């Protein structure tokens, strides 16, 4: 199981970029922390999610 934003998901083996796209995230407007480290966007296509990975996906919101 992979934990994303506190929710357990059975997506081990999936590529991170595919998960993000399927979940409706706009890659240009998010940051991903994986196991305590910020993951560069250049790594999203090559990152395979593994059991016990913990991710926080944060969306940037404009306004003022």
PyMOL Python script that loads the backbone (N, CA, C, O; Angstrom):
from pymol import cmd

cmd.read_pdbstr("""\
ATOM      1  N   UNK A   1       0.836  -1.179   0.000  1.00  0.00           N
ATOM      2  CA  UNK A   1       0.000   0.000   0.000  1.00  0.00           C
ATOM      3  C   UNK A   1       0.885   1.247   0.000  1.00  0.00           C
ATOM      4  O   UNK A   1       1.949   1.278   0.618  1.00  0.00           O
ATOM      5  N   UNK A   2       0.423   2.250  -0.695  1.00  0.00           N
ATOM      6  CA  UNK A   2       1.078   3.552  -0.765  1.00  0.00           C
ATOM      7  C   UNK A   2       0.172   4.547  -0.050  1.00  0.00           C
ATOM      8  O   UNK A   2      -1.043   4.530  -0.245  1.00  0.00           O
ATOM      9  N   UNK A   3       0.748   5.403   0.768  1.00  0.00           N
ATOM     10  CA  UNK A   3      -0.032   6.417   1.483  1.00  0.00           C
ATOM     11  C   UNK A   3       0.147   7.756   0.771  1.00  0.00           C
ATOM     12  O   UNK A   3       1.259   8.272   0.661  1.00  0.00           O
ATOM     13  N   UNK A   4      -0.969   8.310   0.289  1.00  0.00           N
ATOM     14  CA  UNK A   4      -0.933   9.602  -0.400  1.00  0.00           C
ATOM     15  C   UNK A   4      -1.868  10.550   0.330  1.00  0.00           C
ATOM     16  O   UNK A   4      -3.067  10.300   0.445  1.00  0.00           O
ATOM     17  N   UNK A   5      -1.296  11.644   0.822  1.00  0.00           N
ATOM     18  CA  UNK A   5      -2.052  12.643   1.594  1.00  0.00           C
ATOM     19  C   UNK A   5      -2.855  11.972   2.709  1.00  0.00           C
ATOM     20  O   UNK A   5      -3.999  12.340   2.977  1.00  0.00           O
ATOM     21  N   UNK A   6      -2.232  10.975   3.356  1.00  0.00           N
ATOM     22  CA  UNK A   6      -2.842  10.312   4.493  1.00  0.00           C
ATOM     23  C   UNK A   6      -3.793   9.180   4.160  1.00  0.00           C
ATOM     24  O   UNK A   6      -4.325   8.538   5.065  1.00  0.00           O
ATOM     25  N   UNK A   7      -4.019   8.919   2.870  1.00  0.00           N
ATOM     26  CA  UNK A   7      -4.959   7.873   2.456  1.00  0.00           C
ATOM     27  C   UNK A   7      -4.188   6.680   1.873  1.00  0.00           C
ATOM     28  O   UNK A   7      -3.346   6.848   0.991  1.00  0.00           O
ATOM     29  N   UNK A   8      -4.486   5.480   2.374  1.00  0.00           N
ATOM     30  CA  UNK A   8      -3.860   4.259   1.863  1.00  0.00           C
ATOM     31  C   UNK A   8      -4.445   3.923   0.489  1.00  0.00           C
ATOM     32  O   UNK A   8      -5.662   3.917   0.303  1.00  0.00           O
ATOM     33  N   UNK A   9      -3.560   3.646  -0.464  1.00  0.00           N
ATOM     34  CA  UNK A   9      -4.003   3.301  -1.815  1.00  0.00           C
ATOM     35  C   UNK A   9      -3.222   2.087  -2.307  1.00  0.00           C
ATOM     36  O   UNK A   9      -2.025   1.965  -2.047  1.00  0.00           O
ATOM     37  N   UNK A  10      -3.892   1.208  -3.005  1.00  0.00           N
ATOM     38  CA  UNK A  10      -3.265  -0.001  -3.537  1.00  0.00           C
ATOM     39  C   UNK A  10      -2.762   0.279  -4.951  1.00  0.00           C
ATOM     40  O   UNK A  10      -3.326  -0.211  -5.929  1.00  0.00           O
ATOM     41  N   UNK A  11      -1.685   1.079  -5.050  1.00  0.00           N
ATOM     42  CA  UNK A  11      -1.162   1.464  -6.355  1.00  0.00           C
ATOM     43  C   UNK A  11       0.340   1.189  -6.472  1.00  0.00           C
ATOM     44  O   UNK A  11       1.003   1.741  -7.350  1.00  0.00           O
ATOM     45  N   UNK A  12       0.873   0.347  -5.602  1.00  0.00           N
ATOM     46  CA  UNK A  12       2.291  -0.026  -5.696  1.00  0.00           C
ATOM     47  C   UNK A  12       2.541  -0.609  -7.079  1.00  0.00           C
ATOM     48  O   UNK A  12       1.753  -1.415  -7.573  1.00  0.00           O
ATOM     49  N   UNK A  13       3.636  -0.202  -7.696  1.00  0.00           N
ATOM     50  CA  UNK A  13       3.970  -0.655  -9.039  1.00  0.00           C
ATOM     51  C   UNK A  13       3.589   0.348 -10.113  1.00  0.00           C
ATOM     52  O   UNK A  13       4.072   0.252 -11.241  1.00  0.00           O
ATOM     53  N   UNK A  14       2.728   1.315  -9.784  1.00  0.00           N
ATOM     54  CA  UNK A  14       2.342   2.349 -10.733  1.00  0.00           C
ATOM     55  C   UNK A  14       3.446   3.393 -10.858  1.00  0.00           C
ATOM     56  O   UNK A  14       4.224   3.601  -9.928  1.00  0.00           O
ATOM     57  N   UNK A  15       3.505   4.037 -11.999  1.00  0.00           N
ATOM     58  CA  UNK A  15       4.418   5.162 -12.213  1.00  0.00           C
ATOM     59  C   UNK A  15       3.751   6.399 -11.623  1.00  0.00           C
ATOM     60  O   UNK A  15       2.554   6.614 -11.815  1.00  0.00           O
ATOM     61  N   UNK A  16       4.519   7.206 -10.908  1.00  0.00           N
ATOM     62  CA  UNK A  16       3.967   8.381 -10.237  1.00  0.00           C
ATOM     63  C   UNK A  16       3.232   9.300 -11.212  1.00  0.00           C
ATOM     64  O   UNK A  16       2.123   9.743 -10.914  1.00  0.00           O
ATOM     65  N   UNK A  17       3.824   9.592 -12.364  1.00  0.00           N
ATOM     66  CA  UNK A  17       3.186  10.512 -13.314  1.00  0.00           C
ATOM     67  C   UNK A  17       1.834   9.989 -13.790  1.00  0.00           C
ATOM     68  O   UNK A  17       0.910  10.773 -14.007  1.00  0.00           O
ATOM     69  N   UNK A  18       1.709   8.682 -13.955  1.00  0.00           N
ATOM     70  CA  UNK A  18       0.438   8.088 -14.385  1.00  0.00           C
ATOM     71  C   UNK A  18      -0.608   8.245 -13.281  1.00  0.00           C
ATOM     72  O   UNK A  18      -1.754   8.603 -13.557  1.00  0.00           O
ATOM     73  N   UNK A  19      -0.219   7.979 -12.037  1.00  0.00           N
ATOM     74  CA  UNK A  19      -1.145   8.178 -10.921  1.00  0.00           C
ATOM     75  C   UNK A  19      -1.623   9.633 -10.879  1.00  0.00           C
ATOM     76  O   UNK A  19      -2.821   9.898 -10.783  1.00  0.00           O
ATOM     77  N   UNK A  20      -0.672  10.573 -10.950  1.00  0.00           N
ATOM     78  CA  UNK A  20      -1.029  11.993 -10.849  1.00  0.00           C
ATOM     79  C   UNK A  20      -1.990  12.407 -11.959  1.00  0.00           C
ATOM     80  O   UNK A  20      -2.953  13.133 -11.712  1.00  0.00           O
ATOM     81  N   UNK A  21      -1.729  11.948 -13.172  1.00  0.00           N
ATOM     82  CA  UNK A  21      -2.605  12.270 -14.306  1.00  0.00           C
ATOM     83  C   UNK A  21      -3.994  11.674 -14.096  1.00  0.00           C
ATOM     84  O   UNK A  21      -5.001  12.354 -14.294  1.00  0.00           O
ATOM     85  N   UNK A  22      -4.049  10.411 -13.697  1.00  0.00           N
ATOM     86  CA  UNK A  22      -5.344   9.745 -13.487  1.00  0.00           C
ATOM     87  C   UNK A  22      -6.129  10.367 -12.343  1.00  0.00           C
ATOM     88  O   UNK A  22      -7.360  10.353 -12.348  1.00  0.00           O
ATOM     89  N   UNK A  23      -5.411  10.916 -11.355  1.00  0.00           N
ATOM     90  CA  UNK A  23      -6.074  11.544 -10.211  1.00  0.00           C
ATOM     91  C   UNK A  23      -6.499  12.987 -10.516  1.00  0.00           C
ATOM     92  O   UNK A  23      -7.144  13.632  -9.690  1.00  0.00           O
ATOM     93  N   UNK A  24      -6.134  13.493 -11.711  1.00  0.00           N
ATOM     94  CA  UNK A  24      -6.579  14.812 -12.119  1.00  0.00           C
ATOM     95  C   UNK A  24      -5.695  15.972 -11.686  1.00  0.00           C
ATOM     96  O   UNK A  24      -6.115  17.127 -11.749  1.00  0.00           O
ATOM     97  N   UNK A  25      -4.478  15.676 -11.248  1.00  0.00           N
ATOM     98  CA  UNK A  25      -3.568  16.745 -10.842  1.00  0.00           C
ATOM     99  C   UNK A  25      -2.982  17.446 -12.066  1.00  0.00           C
ATOM    100  O   UNK A  25      -2.680  16.801 -13.070  1.00  0.00           O
ATOM    101  N   UNK A  26      -2.820  18.771 -11.981  1.00  0.00           N
ATOM    102  CA  UNK A  26      -2.124  19.556 -12.993  1.00  0.00           C
ATOM    103  C   UNK A  26      -0.654  19.593 -12.572  1.00  0.00           C
ATOM    104  O   UNK A  26      -0.296  20.276 -11.612  1.00  0.00           O
ATOM    105  N   UNK A  27       0.182  18.869 -13.280  1.00  0.00           N
ATOM    106  CA  UNK A  27       1.590  18.704 -12.911  1.00  0.00           C
ATOM    107  C   UNK A  27       2.287  20.054 -12.707  1.00  0.00           C
ATOM    108  O   UNK A  27       3.173  20.174 -11.860  1.00  0.00           O
ATOM    109  N   UNK A  28       1.896  21.051 -13.468  1.00  0.00           N
ATOM    110  CA  UNK A  28       2.536  22.368 -13.373  1.00  0.00           C
ATOM    111  C   UNK A  28       2.200  23.087 -12.075  1.00  0.00           C
ATOM    112  O   UNK A  28       2.897  24.024 -11.687  1.00  0.00           O
ATOM    113  N   UNK A  29       1.135  22.654 -11.399  1.00  0.00           N
ATOM    114  CA  UNK A  29       0.654  23.381 -10.222  1.00  0.00           C
ATOM    115  C   UNK A  29       0.745  22.578  -8.927  1.00  0.00           C
ATOM    116  O   UNK A  29       0.035  22.864  -7.963  1.00  0.00           O
ATOM    117  N   UNK A  30       1.628  21.563  -8.907  1.00  0.00           N
ATOM    118  CA  UNK A  30       1.760  20.746  -7.698  1.00  0.00           C
ATOM    119  C   UNK A  30       3.226  20.567  -7.323  1.00  0.00           C
ATOM    120  O   UNK A  30       4.133  20.805  -8.121  1.00  0.00           O
ATOM    121  N   UNK A  31       3.419  20.145  -6.097  1.00  0.00           N
ATOM    122  CA  UNK A  31       4.719  19.669  -5.617  1.00  0.00           C
ATOM    123  C   UNK A  31       4.457  18.326  -4.937  1.00  0.00           C
ATOM    124  O   UNK A  31       3.415  18.129  -4.313  1.00  0.00           O
ATOM    125  N   UNK A  32       5.395  17.422  -5.063  1.00  0.00           N
ATOM    126  CA  UNK A  32       5.257  16.100  -4.456  1.00  0.00           C
ATOM    127  C   UNK A  32       6.412  15.864  -3.487  1.00  0.00           C
ATOM    128  O   UNK A  32       7.584  15.971  -3.850  1.00  0.00           O
ATOM    129  N   UNK A  33       6.050  15.542  -2.246  1.00  0.00           N
ATOM    130  CA  UNK A  33       7.033  15.114  -1.262  1.00  0.00           C
ATOM    131  C   UNK A  33       6.901  13.600  -1.161  1.00  0.00           C
ATOM    132  O   UNK A  33       5.806  13.073  -0.961  1.00  0.00           O
ATOM    133  N   UNK A  34       8.021  12.912  -1.301  1.00  0.00           N
ATOM    134  CA  UNK A  34       8.007  11.446  -1.252  1.00  0.00           C
ATOM    135  C   UNK A  34       8.967  10.991  -0.173  1.00  0.00           C
ATOM    136  O   UNK A  34      10.169  11.247  -0.251  1.00  0.00           O
ATOM    137  N   UNK A  35       8.442  10.325   0.822  1.00  0.00           N
ATOM    138  CA  UNK A  35       9.244   9.794   1.923  1.00  0.00           C
ATOM    139  C   UNK A  35      10.112  10.882   2.556  1.00  0.00           C
ATOM    140  O   UNK A  35      11.266  10.645   2.913  1.00  0.00           O
ATOM    141  N   UNK A  36       9.536  12.077   2.689  1.00  0.00           N
ATOM    142  CA  UNK A  36      10.213  13.162   3.380  1.00  0.00           C
ATOM    143  C   UNK A  36      11.051  14.086   2.515  1.00  0.00           C
ATOM    144  O   UNK A  36      11.578  15.081   3.011  1.00  0.00           O
ATOM    145  N   UNK A  37      11.185  13.776   1.226  1.00  0.00           N
ATOM    146  CA  UNK A  37      11.989  14.609   0.327  1.00  0.00           C
ATOM    147  C   UNK A  37      11.130  15.134  -0.820  1.00  0.00           C
ATOM    148  O   UNK A  37      10.254  14.432  -1.326  1.00  0.00           O
ATOM    149  N   UNK A  38      11.393  16.390  -1.226  1.00  0.00           N
ATOM    150  CA  UNK A  38      10.710  16.946  -2.389  1.00  0.00           C
ATOM    151  C   UNK A  38      11.241  16.230  -3.627  1.00  0.00           C
ATOM    152  O   UNK A  38      12.451  16.121  -3.824  1.00  0.00           O
ATOM    153  N   UNK A  39      10.328  15.750  -4.451  1.00  0.00           N
ATOM    154  CA  UNK A  39      10.704  15.014  -5.657  1.00  0.00           C
ATOM    155  C   UNK A  39      10.696  15.977  -6.843  1.00  0.00           C
ATOM    156  O   UNK A  39       9.677  16.618  -7.098  1.00  0.00           O
ATOM    157  N   UNK A  40      11.809  16.093  -7.576  1.00  0.00           N
ATOM    158  CA  UNK A  40      11.826  16.966  -8.753  1.00  0.00           C
ATOM    159  C   UNK A  40      10.825  16.481  -9.810  1.00  0.00           C
ATOM    160  O   UNK A  40      10.646  15.278 -10.000  1.00  0.00           O
ATOM    161  N   UNK A  41      10.182  17.422 -10.488  1.00  0.00           N
ATOM    162  CA  UNK A  41       9.211  17.056 -11.518  1.00  0.00           C
ATOM    163  C   UNK A  41       9.838  16.168 -12.589  1.00  0.00           C
ATOM    164  O   UNK A  41       9.152  15.336 -13.183  1.00  0.00           O
ATOM    165  N   UNK A  42      11.116  16.334 -12.834  1.00  0.00           N
ATOM    166  CA  UNK A  42      11.813  15.536 -13.848  1.00  0.00           C
ATOM    167  C   UNK A  42      11.848  14.052 -13.489  1.00  0.00           C
ATOM    168  O   UNK A  42      12.129  13.216 -14.348  1.00  0.00           O
ATOM    169  N   UNK A  43      11.567  13.716 -12.236  1.00  0.00           N
ATOM    170  CA  UNK A  43      11.591  12.315 -11.784  1.00  0.00           C
ATOM    171  C   UNK A  43      10.214  11.656 -11.798  1.00  0.00           C
ATOM    172  O   UNK A  43      10.118  10.444 -11.607  1.00  0.00           O
ATOM    173  N   UNK A  44       9.147  12.426 -12.020  1.00  0.00           N
ATOM    174  CA  UNK A  44       7.794  11.863 -11.946  1.00  0.00           C
ATOM    175  C   UNK A  44       7.598  10.702 -12.916  1.00  0.00           C
ATOM    176  O   UNK A  44       6.952   9.714 -12.569  1.00  0.00           O
ATOM    177  N   UNK A  45       8.152  10.807 -14.140  1.00  0.00           N
ATOM    178  CA  UNK A  45       7.958   9.760 -15.153  1.00  0.00           C
ATOM    179  C   UNK A  45       8.742   8.486 -14.877  1.00  0.00           C
ATOM    180  O   UNK A  45       8.429   7.433 -15.434  1.00  0.00           O
ATOM    181  N   UNK A  46       9.754   8.570 -14.025  1.00  0.00           N
ATOM    182  CA  UNK A  46      10.593   7.394 -13.777  1.00  0.00           C
ATOM    183  C   UNK A  46      10.447   6.843 -12.363  1.00  0.00           C
ATOM    184  O   UNK A  46      11.127   5.885 -11.994  1.00  0.00           O
ATOM    185  N   UNK A  47       9.567   7.440 -11.577  1.00  0.00           N
ATOM    186  CA  UNK A  47       9.391   7.001 -10.191  1.00  0.00           C
ATOM    187  C   UNK A  47       8.294   5.946 -10.112  1.00  0.00           C
ATOM    188  O   UNK A  47       7.128   6.214 -10.402  1.00  0.00           O
ATOM    189  N   UNK A  48       8.692   4.744  -9.714  1.00  0.00           N
ATOM    190  CA  UNK A  48       7.752   3.641  -9.523  1.00  0.00           C
ATOM    191  C   UNK A  48       7.363   3.620  -8.045  1.00  0.00           C
ATOM    192  O   UNK A  48       8.227   3.561  -7.170  1.00  0.00           O
ATOM    193  N   UNK A  49       6.080   3.667  -7.779  1.00  0.00           N
ATOM    194  CA  UNK A  49       5.602   3.658  -6.396  1.00  0.00           C
ATOM    195  C   UNK A  49       5.763   2.264  -5.797  1.00  0.00           C
ATOM    196  O   UNK A  49       5.467   1.257  -6.439  1.00  0.00           O
ATOM    197  N   UNK A  50       6.241   2.230  -4.548  1.00  0.00           N
ATOM    198  CA  UNK A  50       6.488   0.961  -3.864  1.00  0.00           C
ATOM    199  C   UNK A  50       5.662   0.890  -2.589  1.00  0.00           C
ATOM    200  O   UNK A  50       5.248   1.915  -2.046  1.00  0.00           O
ATOM    201  N   UNK A  51       5.427  -0.327  -2.118  1.00  0.00           N
ATOM    202  CA  UNK A  51       4.753  -0.495  -0.835  1.00  0.00           C
ATOM    203  C   UNK A  51       5.483   0.313   0.224  1.00  0.00           C
ATOM    204  O   UNK A  51       6.713   0.365   0.244  1.00  0.00           O
ATOM    205  N   UNK A  52       4.722   0.935   1.096  1.00  0.00           N
ATOM    206  CA  UNK A  52       5.211   1.737   2.211  1.00  0.00           C
ATOM    207  C   UNK A  52       5.729   3.119   1.814  1.00  0.00           C
ATOM    208  O   UNK A  52       6.214   3.850   2.677  1.00  0.00           O
ATOM    209  N   UNK A  53       5.641   3.507   0.522  1.00  0.00           N
ATOM    210  CA  UNK A  53       5.962   4.884   0.154  1.00  0.00           C
ATOM    211  C   UNK A  53       4.920   5.807   0.772  1.00  0.00           C
ATOM    212  O   UNK A  53       3.746   5.452   0.880  1.00  0.00           O
ATOM    213  N   UNK A  54       5.361   6.990   1.174  1.00  0.00           N
ATOM    214  CA  UNK A  54       4.461   8.011   1.701  1.00  0.00           C
ATOM    215  C   UNK A  54       4.639   9.278   0.899  1.00  0.00           C
ATOM    216  O   UNK A  54       5.743   9.815   0.800  1.00  0.00           O
ATOM    217  N   UNK A  55       3.539   9.758   0.321  1.00  0.00           N
ATOM    218  CA  UNK A  55       3.580  10.950  -0.512  1.00  0.00           C
ATOM    219  C   UNK A  55       2.622  12.006   0.019  1.00  0.00           C
ATOM    220  O   UNK A  55       1.560  11.701   0.561  1.00  0.00           O
ATOM    221  N   UNK A  56       3.027  13.242  -0.154  1.00  0.00           N
ATOM    222  CA  UNK A  56       2.161  14.380   0.078  1.00  0.00           C
ATOM    223  C   UNK A  56       2.155  15.154  -1.238  1.00  0.00           C
ATOM    224  O   UNK A  56       3.204  15.561  -1.736  1.00  0.00           O
ATOM    225  N   UNK A  57       0.968  15.349  -1.787  1.00  0.00           N
ATOM    226  CA  UNK A  57       0.820  16.112  -3.023  1.00  0.00           C
ATOM    227  C   UNK A  57       0.170  17.435  -2.642  1.00  0.00           C
ATOM    228  O   UNK A  57      -0.928  17.469  -2.086  1.00  0.00           O
ATOM    229  N   UNK A  58       0.869  18.523  -2.951  1.00  0.00           N
ATOM    230  CA  UNK A  58       0.408  19.851  -2.573  1.00  0.00           C
ATOM    231  C   UNK A  58       0.132  20.644  -3.839  1.00  0.00           C
ATOM    232  O   UNK A  58       0.987  20.751  -4.718  1.00  0.00           O
ATOM    233  N   UNK A  59      -1.082  21.204  -3.925  1.00  0.00           N
ATOM    234  CA  UNK A  59      -1.445  22.046  -5.071  1.00  0.00           C
ATOM    235  C   UNK A  59      -1.206  23.501  -4.731  1.00  0.00           C
ATOM    236  O   UNK A  59      -1.483  23.949  -3.619  1.00  0.00           O
ATOM    237  N   UNK A  60      -0.686  24.236  -5.707  1.00  0.00           N
ATOM    238  CA  UNK A  60      -0.485  25.671  -5.548  1.00  0.00           C
ATOM    239  C   UNK A  60      -1.755  26.385  -5.988  1.00  0.00           C
ATOM    240  O   UNK A  60      -2.352  26.046  -7.010  1.00  0.00           O
ATOM    241  N   UNK A  61      -2.156  27.370  -5.208  1.00  0.00           N
ATOM    242  CA  UNK A  61      -3.377  28.118  -5.492  1.00  0.00           C
ATOM    243  C   UNK A  61      -3.001  29.586  -5.647  1.00  0.00           C
ATOM    244  O   UNK A  61      -2.311  30.154  -4.800  1.00  0.00           O
ATOM    245  N   UNK A  62      -3.458  30.186  -6.728  1.00  0.00           N
ATOM    246  CA  UNK A  62      -3.200  31.607  -6.942  1.00  0.00           C
ATOM    247  C   UNK A  62      -4.226  32.459  -6.232  1.00  0.00           C
ATOM    248  O   UNK A  62      -5.239  31.952  -5.749  1.00  0.00           O
ATOM    249  N   UNK A  63      -3.973  33.722  -6.169  1.00  0.00           N
ATOM    250  CA  UNK A  63      -4.933  34.632  -5.551  1.00  0.00           C
ATOM    251  C   UNK A  63      -4.207  35.632  -4.689  1.00  0.00           C
ATOM    252  O   UNK A  63      -2.981  35.627  -4.582  1.00  0.00           O
ATOM    253  N   UNK A  64      -4.991  36.482  -4.084  1.00  0.00           N
ATOM    254  CA  UNK A  64      -4.325  37.468  -3.264  1.00  0.00           C
ATOM    255  C   UNK A  64      -5.257  38.342  -2.527  1.00  0.00           C
ATOM    256  O   UNK A  64      -4.821  39.226  -1.790  1.00  0.00           O
TER     257      UNK A  64
END
""", "prot")
cmd.dss("prot")
cmd.show_as("cartoon", "prot")
cmd.util.cbc("prot")
cmd.orient("prot")
